[in-house]
């Protein structure tokens, strides 16, 4: 278990912040297919596309951890589960209120979704920077 020190390496904090920003960009925008985008928001048959999308995020997080802190590769599974939960709540809420891109509610939900993902990454960044910086 990593104890978070009062000070963490600024270098490693910056490195992991950049990696998780890029990871999120690739996972949410480059590697997310039309099937994932459309079907994960559906009322039925949403589980497989949501799991595929969240699985991409989990795999990318696991890869970052495998390279820099193999003991934390399990962060990938945590990211997959948390990402799926955040996205499912956003999809259900958006569908329930009928949010469309021409409405501010859609963008509020989108922003909340992205912010929650970044807070998740912030936890990983701090823990990884503490672990790798202490090595």
HULINHU-V128369 format. One record per helix or strand of 3 or more residues. SS is the DSSP state (@ for helix, = for strand). FROM is the first residue (numbers start at 1). TO is the last residue. If there is no record, write none. Layout:
BEGIN
ss={SS	SS}
from={FROM	FROM}
to={TO	TO}
END
This chain:
BEGIN
ss={@	@	@	@	@	@}
from={10	34	47	70	75	104}
to={30	39	68	72	97	134}
END
